[in-house]
């Protein structure tokens, strides 16, 4: 596997919302070539383990994009970074 040219960011989304799931999968499919994005459902054990500082309430209110440097962009603030990764 080729290492991604851009460090991976993690999109945390509401996995119980059909539109949120579809949007996250749409983004993931477009980011696959660059490998610069992964997705995790908000209420999943891996999300809670890797990002315990993000509460269920935060990620059920708006998508959260965790950047490689640890910064978190929420909701509309994440959109420019997401589009840069697809």
Secondary structure, 3 states (H helix, E strand, C coil): CCCCCCCCEEEEECCCCHHHHHHHHHHHHHHCCCCCEEEEECCCHHHHHHCCCCCHHHHHHCCEEECCCCCEEEHHHHHHHHHHCC
